[in-house]
Amino acid sequence: MVSDTGVEGEPKRLHPATILVAIIRGAPSTLLGLPAVLAVTSSMNLALVLAIAATAFLGAAALRWVAWRRFTYVLTDDAVVIESGVLSRNRRTIPYERIADAGIEQGLLQRLFGLATLSLETGGSGQDEGKLDSVSVAEAEQLRAVLRRERAAPSGAETAKDQTDLTQASLTPVLFAMDTGRVLLWGLFNFSLVWIAVGLGALQFLGPLLGLDNETLLHTIATRTGMIASRSNGSLAAAIASSAALVVVLGVVAGLIRTMLRDYGFTLSGDGGRLRRVRGLLTRSEAVIALPRIQLAAIDSGPVRRRLGWQQLRGQLLGGEGATGRQDLAPLARPDEVDRLLAVLRLSRVDPAEMIQVSHRHVWRAVLRNIALPAVVIAAAALWKVAALFALPLLLPLLAVALLRRKHHRYALNGDLLQVQRGVVGRTLWLVPMARIQSISLSCGWIQRRLGLASVRIDTAGAGMFDGPDIHDLKAHDAATLMADLIQRVNAQRLDPPAL
């Protein structure tokens, strides 16, 4: 690695405990194949079976050791070089100037052994282009400090900041934190049925092993919920209601567990021109986000959260992760806490009451899009069975949402900042600096053309495909005027970019 004088050092290997961690990680997949192994070896002598098992274990351990020996990394004067592979060798060179982020993550096993994973992320994608799994925590912090120094100052001049370690990191100013009570409250808003589906899938898989088939499982569930014993409509309705309540409770519990595992100990700290986020119960992850990588801020709120005065702040990153490319900066925060974080990002929001509403024809387009097709389906079904008309009241919530969409779809130009708000049930407020806008386009669909409307679409780096700060259903002339104004402001920002 690079020494204090900036001279290339000798290649280094991962921590030796990586071998043991890899073997333990592979244990679950081995256990899944155990029934098949037992079926094949049932007629063999026990000593022979144990000898085969010991040989397989030693062979797997030997392969892990060889892979560990063949994995090396070194920090040269201008790049990180990682070599890996047993039979097929792979050499990856990552220049310092391409490294946008170096994140540290500790899984449960790694925390037991005092290890961590250092992930190198470039600005061009949300994927880790280089990963050191696993090194000691002190080594991970030292490597990140050197990478930060080399990226910012290729001359290698050492500063006190480069000596940052985990102890000093805890002294950085805390901008936002969530205690256990707030994390649990956040979990209540994260209702999830995913784990219920996983549990049902596990029952489906383990049922034959336990001597239970699908019919027996369904019969047991129906008996427990009272569906079989119920003969009256009232009893059947009570059974259905109790089953629905059980699903809700399980969904809430699943959301609480998932949120606690992910966001326990959530802390966002300021570290010069970066944000340092630490969170996680079993897997402790630490991400360092450079402020120039944040392309926009998004403030989300649901109906219950808005009523209780809670908001969620996320930042869209250059080369962001997931479908929307956003990372949590404050999962559950009060408006004043969100405003303090926005000030750190050099952003500010205006009162939604001062924002400009889109055209009133937006309501007609929303009605046509949300109501027309379901109404046609119900009318067609009514021709076959008149009882289908009883489904018409189900259109009322859709109609209410369509009528309210224009009220909450607003935009504002605040100097070098574009602010867009959309949503009725779940509402999002986007804050987009002009300097971060990559492209601006005008779109006009089939319905919009007949209503004299157009949409202004805003694209930023790392944005998702469907969810962004677009402004829908302006009058065609107003949309063209807004687009010209935005282009002028974006060009002005690019000619004279703000200091970061």
C-alpha positions as CSV (number, residue, x, y, z in Angstrom):
1,M,0.0,0.0,0.0
2,V,1.0,3.7,-0.2
3,S,3.4,4.6,2.6
4,D,3.6,7.9,4.4
5,T,5.9,9.1,1.7
6,G,3.6,8.1,-1.1
7,V,5.8,5.2,-2.3
8,E,4.1,2.0,-3.5
9,G,4.2,-0.7,-0.9
10,E,4.0,-4.5,-0.9
11,P,0.7,-6.2,-1.8
12,K,-1.3,-7.2,1.3
13,R,-3.8,-9.9,2.0
14,L,-7.1,-9.9,3.8
15,H,-7.3,-10.8,7.5
16,P,-6.6,-14.5,8.1
17,A,-9.9,-14.8,10.0
18,T,-11.6,-14.3,6.6
19,I,-11.2,-18.0,6.0
20,L,-13.2,-19.0,9.1
21,V,-15.8,-16.3,8.3
22,A,-16.2,-17.7,4.8
23,I,-16.6,-21.3,6.1
24,I,-19.3,-20.2,8.6
25,R,-21.1,-18.2,6.0
26,G,-21.3,-21.3,3.8
27,A,-22.7,-23.5,6.5
28,P,-26.4,-22.7,5.8
29,S,-26.1,-23.9,2.1
30,T,-24.4,-27.0,3.4
31,L,-27.2,-27.7,5.8
32,L,-29.7,-27.4,3.0
33,G,-28.0,-30.2,1.1
34,L,-27.7,-32.4,4.3
35,P,-31.0,-34.4,3.7
36,A,-29.8,-35.5,0.2
37,V,-26.4,-36.4,1.7
38,L,-28.0,-38.5,4.4
39,A,-30.2,-40.3,1.9
40,V,-27.2,-41.2,-0.2
41,T,-25.0,-42.3,2.8
42,S,-27.7,-44.1,4.8
43,S,-26.4,-47.5,3.8
44,M,-22.7,-46.7,4.4
45,N,-20.6,-47.4,7.4
46,L,-20.6,-44.5,10.0
47,A,-16.8,-44.3,10.0
48,L,-16.7,-44.1,6.3
49,V,-19.4,-41.3,6.3
50,L,-17.4,-39.4,8.9
51,A,-14.2,-39.8,6.9
52,I,-16.0,-38.5,3.8
53,A,-17.4,-35.5,5.7
54,A,-14.0,-34.7,7.2
55,T,-12.3,-34.9,3.8
56,A,-15.0,-32.6,2.2
57,F,-14.6,-30.1,5.0
58,L,-10.8,-30.1,4.8
59,G,-11.1,-29.7,1.0
60,A,-13.5,-26.8,1.3
61,A,-11.2,-25.2,3.9
62,A,-8.2,-25.7,1.6
63,L,-10.0,-24.0,-1.3
64,R,-10.9,-21.1,1.0
65,W,-7.2,-20.8,2.1
66,V,-6.0,-20.8,-1.5
67,A,-8.5,-18.2,-2.4
68,W,-7.4,-16.1,0.5
69,R,-3.7,-16.5,-0.4
70,R,-4.4,-15.5,-4.0
71,F,-6.4,-12.4,-3.1
72,T,-4.1,-9.3,-2.7
73,Y,-4.5,-5.6,-2.8
74,V,-2.1,-2.7,-2.9
75,L,-2.5,1.1,-3.0
76,T,-0.1,2.6,-5.6
77,D,0.6,6.2,-6.2
78,D,-2.5,6.7,-8.4
79,A,-4.8,3.7,-8.1
80,V,-6.0,0.7,-6.0
81,V,-5.0,-2.6,-7.5
82,I,-6.9,-5.8,-6.5
83,E,-5.8,-9.2,-7.7
84,S,-8.0,-12.3,-7.1
85,G,-8.8,-15.7,-8.5
86,V,-7.5,-19.2,-8.1
87,L,-7.4,-20.7,-11.6
88,S,-8.5,-17.6,-13.6
89,R,-6.6,-14.5,-12.3
90,N,-8.3,-11.2,-12.3
91,R,-6.5,-7.8,-11.9
92,R,-8.6,-4.8,-11.2
93,T,-7.2,-1.3,-11.2
94,I,-9.3,1.6,-9.8
95,P,-7.8,5.1,-10.2
96,Y,-8.2,7.3,-7.1
97,E,-10.1,10.0,-9.0
98,R,-12.8,7.5,-9.9
99,I,-13.5,6.5,-6.3
100,A,-16.6,8.4,-5.2
101,D,-17.2,6.6,-1.9
102,A,-15.5,4.1,0.5
103,G,-18.0,2.5,2.7
104,I,-17.4,0.3,5.8
105,E,-19.8,-2.5,6.8
106,Q,-19.7,-5.0,9.6
107,G,-21.8,-8.1,9.6
108,L,-22.6,-10.0,12.7
109,L,-19.8,-12.5,12.2
110,Q,-17.4,-9.7,11.3
111,R,-18.2,-7.9,14.5
112,L,-17.4,-11.0,16.5
113,F,-14.0,-11.2,14.9
114,G,-13.3,-7.5,14.8
115,L,-13.4,-7.3,11.0
116,A,-15.1,-5.1,8.4
117,T,-15.7,-4.9,4.7
118,L,-14.4,-1.9,2.8
119,S,-16.4,-1.3,-0.4
120,L,-15.1,1.1,-3.1
121,E,-17.8,2.7,-5.2
122,T,-17.3,4.9,-8.3
123,G,-19.5,7.7,-9.4
124,G,-20.6,6.0,-12.6
125,S,-22.7,3.2,-10.9
126,G,-24.3,2.2,-7.7
127,Q,-22.3,-1.0,-7.6
128,D,-19.1,-1.7,-5.6
129,E,-16.2,-1.9,-8.1
130,G,-13.8,-3.1,-5.4
131,K,-14.5,-4.9,-2.2
132,L,-12.1,-6.0,0.6
133,D,-13.9,-8.6,2.6
134,S,-12.6,-8.8,5.3
135,V,-9.9,-6.6,6.9
136,S,-9.5,-5.4,10.5
137,V,-11.6,-2.4,11.5
138,A,-8.4,-0.3,12.0
139,E,-7.1,-1.3,8.6
140,A,-10.4,-0.4,6.9
141,E,-10.4,3.0,8.6
142,Q,-6.7,3.6,7.6
143,L,-7.3,2.5,4.0
144,R,-10.3,4.8,3.7
145,A,-8.3,7.7,5.1
146,V,-5.5,7.1,2.7
147,L,-7.9,6.8,-0.2
148,R,-9.5,10.1,0.8
149,R,-6.2,11.8,1.0
150,E,-4.9,10.4,-2.3
151,R,-8.2,11.4,-4.1
152,A,-8.2,14.9,-2.7
153,A,-4.4,15.6,-2.8
154,P,-2.4,13.3,-5.1
155,S,0.8,14.8,-3.7
156,G,0.2,12.7,-0.6
157,A,0.6,15.5,1.9
158,E,-0.5,14.1,5.2
159,T,-2.9,16.0,7.3
160,A,-4.3,15.3,10.8
161,K,-7.6,14.4,9.1
162,D,-6.0,11.4,7.5
163,Q,-5.5,9.8,10.9
164,T,-9.3,9.5,11.5
165,D,-10.2,6.2,13.1
166,L,-13.4,4.8,14.6
167,T,-12.8,6.6,17.9
168,Q,-12.3,10.0,16.3
169,A,-15.2,9.4,13.9
170,S,-17.6,9.4,16.9
171,L,-16.4,12.9,17.7
172,T,-17.7,14.4,14.4
173,P,-20.7,16.6,14.7
174,V,-23.9,14.6,14.9
175,L,-26.5,16.2,12.5
176,F,-29.3,13.7,13.1
177,A,-29.8,10.6,15.2
178,M,-32.6,8.2,16.0
179,D,-32.9,6.6,19.4
180,T,-34.5,3.1,19.9
181,G,-37.9,4.6,20.6
182,R,-37.9,6.5,17.3
183,V,-36.6,3.5,15.4
184,L,-39.5,1.4,16.8
185,L,-42.0,4.2,15.8
186,W,-40.5,4.2,12.3
187,G,-41.0,0.5,12.2
188,L,-44.7,0.9,12.8
189,F,-44.9,2.9,9.5
190,N,-43.1,0.1,7.7
191,F,-45.9,-2.4,7.5
192,S,-44.6,-5.5,5.6
193,L,-46.0,-8.7,4.3
194,V,-42.8,-10.0,2.9
195,W,-41.8,-12.0,5.9
196,I,-45.3,-13.5,6.1
197,A,-44.8,-14.8,2.5
198,V,-41.4,-16.1,3.6
199,G,-43.0,-17.9,6.5
200,L,-45.7,-19.4,4.3
201,G,-43.1,-20.5,1.9
202,A,-41.1,-22.2,4.7
203,L,-44.3,-24.0,5.8
204,Q,-44.8,-25.2,2.3
205,F,-41.3,-26.5,2.1
206,L,-41.2,-28.0,5.7
207,G,-44.7,-29.4,5.6
208,P,-43.8,-32.7,4.0
209,L,-40.9,-33.1,6.4
210,L,-43.3,-32.6,9.3
211,G,-45.9,-34.9,7.9
212,L,-48.3,-32.1,7.0
213,D,-49.7,-31.7,3.5
214,N,-51.4,-28.6,2.1
215,E,-54.9,-29.9,3.0
216,T,-53.9,-30.5,6.6
217,L,-52.3,-27.1,6.9
218,L,-55.4,-25.4,5.5
219,H,-57.7,-27.4,7.7
220,T,-55.6,-26.5,10.8
221,I,-55.7,-22.8,9.9
222,A,-59.4,-22.8,9.2
223,T,-60.1,-24.6,12.5
224,R,-58.0,-22.2,14.5
225,T,-59.6,-19.2,13.0
226,G,-63.1,-20.6,13.4
227,M,-64.0,-20.8,9.7
228,I,-65.0,-24.4,9.8
229,A,-67.2,-24.2,12.9
230,S,-68.9,-21.0,11.6
231,R,-72.3,-21.6,10.1
232,S,-73.8,-18.1,10.2
233,N,-72.8,-15.2,8.1
234,G,-72.0,-13.2,11.2
235,S,-69.6,-15.9,12.5
236,L,-68.0,-16.2,9.1
237,A,-67.5,-12.4,9.0
238,A,-66.0,-12.5,12.5
239,A,-63.6,-15.3,11.4
240,I,-62.6,-13.3,8.3
241,A,-62.1,-10.2,10.4
242,S,-60.0,-12.0,13.0
243,S,-57.8,-13.5,10.2
244,A,-57.4,-10.0,8.7
245,A,-56.4,-8.7,12.1
246,L,-53.8,-11.5,12.4
247,V,-52.3,-10.5,9.1
248,V,-52.1,-6.9,10.1
249,V,-50.4,-7.8,13.4
250,L,-47.9,-10.0,11.6
251,G,-47.3,-7.3,9.0
252,V,-46.6,-4.7,11.8
253,V,-44.3,-7.1,13.6
254,A,-42.4,-7.9,10.4
255,G,-42.0,-4.2,9.7
256,L,-40.7,-3.6,13.2
257,I,-38.1,-6.4,13.0
258,R,-36.9,-5.4,9.5
259,T,-36.6,-1.7,10.6
260,M,-34.8,-2.5,13.8
261,L,-32.3,-4.7,11.9
262,R,-31.7,-2.0,9.3
263,D,-31.9,1.3,11.2
264,Y,-31.0,0.6,14.8
265,G,-28.5,3.2,16.1
266,F,-29.1,5.4,13.0
267,T,-26.6,8.4,13.2
268,L,-25.8,11.0,10.5
269,S,-22.7,13.0,11.2
270,G,-20.9,15.8,9.4
271,D,-17.4,15.2,8.3
272,G,-16.1,18.2,6.5
273,G,-17.6,18.0,3.0
274,R,-19.1,14.6,3.7
275,L,-21.9,13.0,5.5
276,R,-21.2,9.9,7.6
277,R,-24.1,7.5,8.2
278,V,-24.0,4.6,10.6
279,R,-26.8,2.2,11.2
280,G,-27.7,-1.5,11.7
281,L,-28.3,-4.0,14.6
282,L,-26.7,-7.2,13.4
283,T,-25.0,-5.8,10.3
284,R,-23.4,-2.5,11.2
285,S,-22.9,-0.4,8.1
286,E,-21.1,2.9,7.7
287,A,-21.4,5.0,4.5
288,V,-19.6,8.2,3.7
289,I,-21.5,10.4,1.3
290,A,-19.7,13.3,-0.4
291,L,-21.9,16.3,-0.6
292,P,-21.2,16.9,-4.3
293,R,-22.6,13.5,-5.0
294,I,-26.1,14.5,-3.7
295,Q,-28.1,15.4,-6.8
296,L,-31.4,16.3,-5.1
297,A,-33.3,16.0,-1.8
298,A,-36.7,14.3,-1.5
299,I,-39.0,14.7,1.4
300,D,-41.6,12.0,1.7
301,S,-44.6,11.7,4.0
302,G,-47.6,9.5,4.3
303,P,-51.1,10.4,5.6
304,V,-50.4,9.2,9.2
305,R,-46.9,10.7,9.3
306,R,-48.1,14.0,8.1
307,R,-50.9,14.1,10.7
308,L,-48.3,13.3,13.4
309,G,-45.7,15.8,12.1
310,W,-43.1,13.3,10.8
311,Q,-41.2,13.4,7.5
312,Q,-38.6,11.3,5.7
313,L,-35.5,12.9,4.0
314,R,-33.6,11.1,1.3
315,G,-30.8,12.1,-1.0
316,Q,-30.5,11.0,-4.6
317,L,-26.9,10.2,-5.2
318,L,-24.7,10.2,-8.3
319,G,-24.5,6.5,-9.1
320,G,-27.3,5.9,-6.5
321,E,-28.5,2.5,-5.3
322,G,-31.8,0.7,-6.0
323,A,-34.7,1.6,-8.2
324,T,-34.9,5.2,-7.2
325,G,-31.2,5.8,-6.5
326,R,-31.8,7.3,-3.1
327,Q,-30.3,6.9,0.4
328,D,-31.9,7.7,3.7
329,L,-30.6,10.8,5.4
330,A,-33.3,11.1,8.0
331,P,-35.9,8.2,8.0
332,L,-38.2,9.8,10.6
333,A,-37.7,13.4,11.4
334,R,-39.5,16.5,12.5
335,P,-39.8,19.4,10.0
336,D,-37.3,21.5,11.9
337,E,-34.8,18.6,11.8
338,V,-35.3,18.2,8.1
339,D,-34.7,22.0,7.6
340,R,-31.4,21.8,9.5
341,L,-30.2,19.0,7.3
342,L,-31.3,20.9,4.2
343,A,-29.2,23.8,5.4
344,V,-26.2,21.5,5.5
345,L,-27.0,20.5,1.9
346,R,-27.3,24.2,1.0
347,L,-31.0,23.7,0.2
348,S,-34.1,25.4,1.4
349,R,-37.8,24.9,0.8
350,V,-40.6,27.4,0.3
351,D,-44.1,27.1,1.8
352,P,-46.2,24.9,-0.5
353,A,-48.9,27.6,-0.3
354,E,-46.6,29.9,-2.2
355,M,-46.0,27.3,-5.0
356,I,-47.8,27.4,-8.4
357,Q,-50.5,24.8,-9.1
358,V,-50.6,23.0,-12.4
359,S,-53.5,23.4,-14.8
360,H,-57.0,22.7,-13.6
361,R,-57.3,20.3,-16.5
362,H,-55.0,18.0,-14.6
363,V,-58.1,16.9,-12.8
364,W,-59.8,15.8,-16.0
365,R,-56.7,13.9,-17.1
366,A,-56.5,12.2,-13.7
367,V,-60.1,11.2,-13.9
368,L,-59.7,9.8,-17.4
369,R,-56.6,7.8,-16.4
370,N,-57.8,6.5,-13.0
371,I,-61.5,6.1,-13.4
372,A,-62.3,5.4,-17.1
373,L,-60.8,2.0,-17.4
374,P,-62.2,0.5,-14.1
375,A,-65.6,2.0,-15.0
376,V,-65.5,0.3,-18.4
377,V,-64.6,-3.0,-16.9
378,I,-67.4,-2.8,-14.4
379,A,-69.9,-1.8,-17.1
380,A,-68.8,-4.7,-19.2
381,A,-69.1,-7.1,-16.3
382,A,-72.6,-5.7,-15.5
383,L,-73.7,-6.8,-19.0
384,W,-72.9,-10.4,-18.0
385,K,-74.0,-10.1,-14.3
386,V,-75.9,-7.1,-12.9
387,A,-74.4,-7.7,-9.5
388,A,-71.2,-6.2,-10.8
389,L,-72.7,-2.7,-10.5
390,F,-72.2,-3.1,-6.7
391,A,-68.5,-2.5,-7.4
392,L,-69.2,1.1,-8.5
393,P,-68.7,2.5,-5.0
394,L,-65.1,1.1,-5.1
395,L,-64.5,3.9,-7.7
396,L,-65.2,6.6,-5.1
397,P,-61.7,6.5,-3.5
398,L,-60.1,6.7,-7.0
399,L,-62.3,9.6,-7.9
400,A,-61.4,11.4,-4.6
401,V,-57.6,10.9,-5.3
402,A,-58.1,12.2,-8.9
403,L,-59.9,15.3,-7.7
404,L,-57.2,16.0,-5.0
405,R,-54.2,15.5,-7.3
406,R,-54.1,19.0,-8.7
407,K,-54.4,20.6,-5.2
408,H,-51.1,18.9,-4.1
409,H,-49.2,19.1,-7.5
410,R,-47.3,22.3,-7.3
411,Y,-43.9,23.8,-8.3
412,A,-41.7,26.8,-7.6
413,L,-38.5,28.4,-8.9
414,N,-36.5,29.7,-5.9
415,G,-33.4,31.3,-7.3
416,D,-31.1,28.4,-8.3
417,L,-33.5,25.8,-6.9
418,L,-36.5,23.9,-8.4
419,Q,-39.1,22.7,-6.0
420,V,-41.7,20.2,-7.1
421,Q,-44.5,18.6,-5.0
422,R,-46.7,15.6,-6.0
423,G,-48.9,13.0,-4.4
424,V,-52.2,12.7,-2.5
425,V,-51.8,9.7,-0.1
426,G,-48.1,9.4,-0.2
427,R,-46.6,12.9,-0.9
428,T,-43.1,13.8,-2.1
429,L,-41.4,17.2,-2.2
430,W,-38.3,17.4,-4.5
431,L,-35.6,20.0,-4.1
432,V,-33.4,20.1,-7.2
433,P,-30.4,22.5,-7.6
434,M,-30.2,23.9,-11.1
435,A,-26.6,22.8,-11.3
436,R,-27.6,19.2,-10.9
437,I,-30.2,19.0,-13.7
438,Q,-28.9,16.9,-16.5
439,S,-31.7,17.3,-19.1
440,I,-35.1,19.0,-19.5
441,S,-37.7,17.7,-21.9
442,L,-41.2,18.5,-22.9
443,S,-43.7,15.6,-23.3
444,C,-47.3,15.6,-24.5
445,G,-49.4,12.4,-24.5
446,W,-52.5,11.5,-26.4
447,I,-54.9,12.8,-23.7
448,Q,-52.8,15.8,-23.0
449,R,-52.8,16.9,-26.6
450,R,-56.6,16.9,-26.6
451,L,-56.7,18.9,-23.3
452,G,-54.0,21.4,-24.4
453,L,-51.5,20.2,-21.8
454,A,-47.9,19.2,-21.6
455,S,-45.4,17.9,-19.0
456,V,-41.9,19.2,-18.2
457,R,-39.6,16.3,-17.3
458,I,-36.5,16.8,-15.2
459,D,-33.7,14.3,-15.3
460,T,-30.8,14.2,-12.8
461,A,-27.9,11.8,-12.5
462,G,-28.8,8.6,-10.6
463,A,-32.5,9.1,-11.0
464,G,-35.0,6.2,-11.1
465,M,-37.0,5.5,-14.2
466,F,-40.5,6.4,-13.0
467,D,-40.2,8.6,-9.9
468,G,-38.7,12.0,-10.3
469,P,-39.4,15.8,-10.0
470,D,-41.5,16.0,-13.2
471,I,-44.2,18.7,-13.5
472,H,-47.3,17.2,-15.1
473,D,-50.2,18.9,-17.0
474,L,-49.2,22.5,-17.5
475,K,-50.9,24.5,-20.2
476,A,-48.8,23.9,-23.3
477,H,-47.7,27.6,-23.5
478,D,-46.8,27.6,-19.8
479,A,-44.9,24.4,-20.1
480,A,-42.8,25.8,-23.0
481,T,-42.1,29.0,-21.0
482,L,-41.1,27.1,-17.9
483,M,-38.8,24.9,-19.9
484,A,-37.1,27.9,-21.5
485,D,-36.7,29.5,-18.0
486,L,-35.2,26.3,-16.6
487,I,-32.7,26.0,-19.4
488,Q,-31.6,29.6,-18.9
489,R,-31.0,29.1,-15.2
490,V,-29.3,25.7,-15.7
491,N,-26.9,27.3,-18.3
492,A,-26.2,30.2,-15.9
493,Q,-25.3,27.7,-13.1
494,R,-23.0,25.8,-15.3
495,L,-21.2,28.9,-16.4
496,D,-20.8,30.0,-12.8
497,P,-21.2,26.9,-10.6
498,P,-21.7,27.5,-6.8
499,A,-18.9,26.6,-4.4
500,L,-19.3,23.3,-2.7
